[in-house]
């Protein structure tokens, strides 16, 4: 069975600092990988996804993530945090052949002035 | 396209009452799912469906029923509401891409309180 682990339920960075949110998955085959963002009292919005092809994926709002098969990781980064990035971020995996999606437990990002 | 719609946005129930949360999508997606979100617990899958007439249980199915009579609709029924079902409920849908599912599109959520 697949699972998704997000290290750190809360991450705090200063405005302008690097954002790094970690996601590791367990899977016997390369899955599809996603990062979602949830702003307070809103639904989830797709930030970026990896399906096939280039392992460095660029998303909205300056975020990017790199699929590293050898490390089974899909960490989310942004070079310079902005106050508006404060939100909860979820990593998700989908498997092959009608498997369901698996979500990590989420990481709340706090951006300090 | 309206995307994924959910009704109602807010609901208050008394213990023991039943109700149906509605979910509809107009993107002709094969896959639909229901999640509940509770503080500190992320998203937990309740039930999902890979097509009309096909449903399966997720991580936390007890106390909930679903059916999928059409591609568009995937209602979630609470049979006898309990305070433990107080939560925010999200419906999502996705299309097939090859042998896997593409990203899920989420509805705006239903905030349910059971007294």
Contacts between the chains, C-beta under 8 A, distances in Angstrom:
chain1	res1	chain2	res2	distance
A	9	B	40	7.3
A	31	B	100	7.2
A	32	B	97	7.7
A	32	B	100	4.9
A	32	B	101	7.2
A	32	B	102	7.3
A	34	B	103	5.4
A	34	B	104	7.8
A	36	B	106	7.9
A	42	B	108	7.4
A	42	B	109	7.9
A	43	B	90	6.2
A	43	B	106	4.3
A	43	B	107	6.2
A	43	B	108	5.0
A	43	B	109	5.4
A	44	B	43	7.9
A	44	B	90	7.0
A	44	B	92	7.8
A	44	B	104	7.9
A	44	B	106	4.4
A	45	B	106	7.6
A	46	B	103	4.9
A	46	B	104	8.0
A	46	B	105	7.9
A	49	B	102	7.6
A	49	B	103	5.2
A	51	B	97	6.5
A	51	B	100	7.5
A	51	B	102	7.3
A	90	B	42	6.8
A	90	B	43	6.7
A	92	B	104	7.6
A	94	B	94	7.7
A	94	B	100	5.2
A	94	B	101	4.7
A	94	B	102	8.0
A	95	B	100	6.6
A	96	B	99	5.0
A	96	B	100	5.6
A	97	B	99	5.3
A	97	B	100	7.9
A	98	B	50	5.1
A	99	B	100	7.7
A	100	B	33	7.0
A	100	B	45	6.3
A	100	B	48	5.2
A	100	B	56	7.7
A	100	B	58	6.7
A	101	B	33	7.1
A	101	B	45	7.4
A	101	B	94	7.5
A	101	B	101	6.8
A	101	B	104	6.2
A	103	B	35	7.8
A	103	B	42	5.8
A	103	B	43	4.5
A	103	B	45	7.8
A	104	B	42	6.6
A	105	B	40	7.9
A	105	B	41	7.0
A	105	B	42	3.9
A	106	B	42	4.5
A	106	B	43	7.7
